[in-house]
Amino acid sequence: MASLKNIAIIGSTGSIGRQTLEVIRSFPGRFHITALAAGRNTVLLSEQVDEFKPEYVFYEGANKDIGDAEFLPLRDIVSLDEIDIVVMAPSGLAGLKPTLWAGQAGKTIALANKESLVMAGNLIIEETRKHSGKILPVDSEHSAIWQCLKGERKPVEKIILTASGGPFFNYSPTKLDTVTPEQALRHPSWLMGPKVTIDSATLLNKGLEVIEAHHLFNVSYSQIDVLIHPPSLIHSLIEFKDGSVKAQLSYPDMRLPIQYALSYPKRWVNRNLPRIDWTLIKNLPIEKPDTSAFPCLKLAYDAGRGGGTYPAALCGAGEACVQMFLNKKIRFTQIGIIIEQVLNEHKPAAVSDIEAVEETAKQAWSRAFEISRKRD
């Protein structure tokens, strides 16, 4: 019998957090939920505490126990000695410090929060390695790369990240200008939280994944390509120096890469996960992205190559634009315009500490709102 794995889930009430708990339900006796952490959705968090009986809990806005779960500060939770795996599930800036803290505690981090590595990749990876921790990617694309590289020693020529193209692939600029939040939240392939869903529609999400791949796999930006693959069956490809190409394919369901990170290095059978019906596959279309219609992808490449605090400014401005778009304060096509202006104004500095990174992101967030108000 496999030993019980003690898990802390940061962002347990969000999309990835809830899907992580679905995976854990499929394997009774293999996991123990030691701690749950969330934002302000205390109703759902209380239900999760009742079901999974964690010893510890964290949520924003108070410091009270929930049921028999003792309230602990977030840094204490990710540093608990008994924790085997920290699932880092929140989107956006909320995952920055907790990821660093978990790395400094030497934890194995199942990382779904891409912004933490985008903003402070070198710092977080260095601290995690120094304290003998590990980062296991949960994003489907990075999980695919990780799986394709396993056992390989041949040098990598290229990493190719695939993108569904979102719900507006092949839209004209005029049509994109009329896109509503309700339309943008209806992703054709994936079940994700609202921020990631909007970022996916603008291709900013894919740009963040480019920067994340640069840090995770230590490859240059010239070695990372993005291709549009609407069926979302091919999750990433690796081209090796000899011309060989490996790809990882699976049904588009985030529970599979979550499960692989939790079960690694083993693969477990989960009958609750869908499989591809190959008899229904007629083709596997792949196209180049249109960065004129979707400028956020290019902006992310530029920020990554610029280095320093540019990626933090990108994340802060991007998060602000998603919030404004969802609140119908800006149009879909203004997202890229505002982010570009924030980046053009930004005066980059070296990433010295996590506080400076966080402050850069917050300033970019505020500047994006200022730009929006001046455009009204």
N, C-alpha and C positions, 0 to 999 in steps of 0.2 A: 504494500500500500504506500503510495506517495505521501511524503510528509505534508502537513498542512501549511499553506502559505498565508502569512498574515499581511493583510492589505490595508492601506490607507487610500481613500479616494478623495482627491481635492477637486471640487466642482461636481459633487455627486448628484445635484439636482439638474444639471445641464444635460445636453444631448449625449455626449460621450460618457458622462457619469452614469446616466440611466442605462445606456447600452452595456456598460461594464457590469452593472448589477444584473442585467439579463444574462450575460455570459456566466456569471458566478452562480446564478440560480440553476444553470444547466449542469453544474458540477458540485452537487452537495457533498460535503466531506472533504473537499480539496482546498477550500479557502475559508479563512476567518476574516471578517471585516472588523479590524481593530479600531478604525477611526473613519469618520465621515466629515467632510468640510464642504460648506456651501456659502452662497451669498445671502440673500434675504428671503428665499423661498422656504420659510420655516415650516409651512404646512406640509410640503412634500418631504422635507428633511425629517420631520417628526415621524412621518409614515415609514421612511427608510430606517430610522432608528428602531421603531417598533418591530420591524420585520427582521433586521439583520443583527440587532443587539450589539452594536459597537461599544467598546469601553469609553471612547472619547468622541467628542464632537466639537466642531467650530462653526460659527456662522457670524455674519456681519451685523453690527448694530446692538449687540448685547454680549453679556458674558455669563449666561445662565446655563445650567445643565438642561438636557432634554431627556426626560425619563430617567433611566439609570446611567445614561452616558454623561460623563463628566466633561464640562467645557474646558478646553485647553486653547491657548494661543496657537495660531497656525504654525509658527516656527517650531513650537514644541511638538506638535503633532508629526510633522515630517521628519523630526529628529528622534522619535521614539525608538529605543533599542530593539523592541520586539518586531518592528515593521520590516518585512522582507521586500515588499514592492510598494512604491508610491505611484499611484496612477494620477498623472497631472493632466486633468481634464478641462480646466476652465479655458475660455477663449480670451484673447486680447491681453491687455497689460496686467490683468489679475494674476497671470501665471508667472510673471517675471521673478519676483523675490522668492516665492515658494519653491520654484525650480532650483534656484541657486542654493537655498537653504537645504533642500533635500540632497543636492550634490555635495555640499559641505559636510553633511551627516553621513556621507558614504553610502547612500541608498541606491538601490536599483530603481530607476525612474522609467516608468512606462509613459512616454512623453507624447501627449496629443496637443499640447500648447505650443504651436510653432513660433509665436511671437517672442518667447523667451530666448530661443536660439537666434532668431533674426536680430534682436536688439543687442544681445550680449553673448553671442555664441562662443567666442574665444574665452571669455571670462568664465562662463558656466562650465564649459568642457574642461578647462584647466583645473578648476576647483574640484569638479567631480572626479577626475583622474587622480588628483593629488590625494584625495581621501578614499581612493579605491572604490568609488561608486561606478555605476553603469547607466548609460542612457539607451533604452530600447525604444525605437520609433513606433508610434501607433498610427500616424497618418498612413493611409493606404499606400500612397506613392512611395514613401520612405521605407515602409515595411516591405514593399515589393523589392526595392533596391537592396535592402538588407538581406532578404531571402536569396536574391540572385547572386549576391557576392559571397554567400556562405560557401566555404570550401575552395574558393577561387584564389589563385595566386598570380594569374596573368594580369598585366597592367590594363587599367580601364582607359579606353579611348573616349567614350562619351557616356553620360547618364542622360536618359531621355524620360522626362516626366510627361505623363499624359494628363490631359484636362478634358472634361466632358464638353467644355464650351459653354456650359450653363444653359439657361432657358432662352437666351437671345442670340445664339450662334447664327450668323448670317443676317442679322437685323441690319437695316440701313441706319446711318446716323440720324436721320429724321425720325425713324421709328423708335430708336433707342431713347430719343429725347422725351418720348411719351410714356416710357415704362413706369409702372406704379410699383410701390413696395409689395403689394399683394401678388403681382405677377412675379417679381423677383424672388419672392419667398417660395415659389413653387418649383423647386429644383427637379429636373427630369429624372435624375438617377439616385441621388443620395438623400438620406435622412440626416440633417445637420441642424445645429442651432442657427438662430437668425443672423448673427454676425458672419459666421463662416459661409452661410448660404448667399448673402449679399456679396461678400468678397469673391465667392466663386463666380457669381454672375458678371462681375467686373473684370475677372481674371487677376485681381490683386492677390487672392488666395494662392494662385499658382505662382505668382511672383515671390510671395513669402516662402513658398516651398522651395523655390530655387535657392534662396539665401540659406534656408535651413539645410538643404542638401549639400551646399558648399561647406558648411560647418561639420555636418555629421560624417561626411565621407571624404573630406579633405581633398576636394577637387576644385579646379579653377572654374570661374564662370563661363569661360570659353568652352569648357567640357560639358556644360549642362544645356540641353535643349528642351523645348516644350512643344508638344504636338497635340492637336485637338483630336479626341477620340470619343465621339458622343455616346456610344454604348457603355462606356466605362467598364469594360471587361479586362482590357489591358491596363494594368496599374502603373507600370514603369518598365523600361527596357534598359539593358546594359549592353553597350557595344565595346568589345575588347580589341586590343591592338591587332590581333590576327584577323579581325573582321567578323568573328563569331558574335552572335547576338543572343542574349537570354532575356526572357520576359516572364513576368509573373501575372497570371490571369486568374480571376475568380469573379463570382457574382458581386455586384457593388453593394456591399453590406459591411459597415464599419465594425460589426461584431467579430468578423474574422481576424483583422489585424489586431484588435484588442485581445482576442483569445490567444493569438500567437505570442504576443508580448507576455501574457500571463503564464502561458504554458512552456515558454522557451526554456531549454532547447528541444522540447518534445512537441509533437503535433497530436492533438486530441480529437477524437471523433465527437462532433456535436450535431445531432440529428435535427436540431432546431434551426440550423443555418441552411439557407437555400443553396442549391448547386446550379451550375450552368447546364442547360439542356443544349448539348452541341448539335442536336438534330434541327434546332430552330435557327442556328447561326448561318446566315447567308453570306455575310462579309464582315470584315473588321475595318471600317473606314477610318482613315487617318488624314488630317489636313494640317497645314500651317496656321498658326494664330494670326489674326489681323490686329496688329498693334496700333493701327490708326483708329480703328473703331473701339478698341479696348486698350487704351494707353497705359493702364495701371501695370500691366505686365512689364513693359519697357521701363517704367518708372522704378519698379522693384529691382530690375537688373542694374539700372544706373545707381540706385542707392547702395546695392550690395557692392558694386565695384568701387563706389566712392568711399565705402568703409567708415570707420569711426562711428560717429553718432548719426550718420545719415539714415541707417535702417531704423533707429529708434524714432526719428522724426517721421519716417514713412509710416510706422505703426501707429504713432499717436494721431497723425492727421487722418489716416485711414479709418481708425476707430471712431473719430469724431464725425467723419463723413457718413459712415454707416448709420450712426445715431441720427444725424440730421435727415438723411434720406428716409429712414423708417418713420420719422416724425413728419415727413412731407415738408421739410424746410428747404430742401434742395432737390434738383432733378437728378436723375440717374447719370446723365452725361456730365454733370458738374462735379461728380466725385473725383474723376481724374484731373480735372482742371484745378480744383482746390488743392489736391495733394501736390500737384506739380508746382504750384505757387509756393506752398510751404517749403518744399525741398529747395526751390530756387533761392529762397530767402535765408535758408538755414546756413549757419556758420559752423561747420563740423569741428569736432574735437575728438581726441583719442578717448577710447572707452577705458576709463581709469577705475571706476567702481560702479556698483549697481545703483547707487543713489543718483549719480550723474546721468545714467541711462534713463532712469525713471523720470527725472526732472526734464530731460530733453523731450521725452514722449509727451509729458503733460503740457509742456510749452507748445509743442506742435499741435496738440489737441485744442488748446485754447486759441492758437493762431488760426486754425481751420474755421472755428466758429466766428472769429472776427472777420475773416475774409468773406464768409457767407453773409454776414450782416451788412457788409459794405456793398455786396452785390444786390441786395434787396431793392 
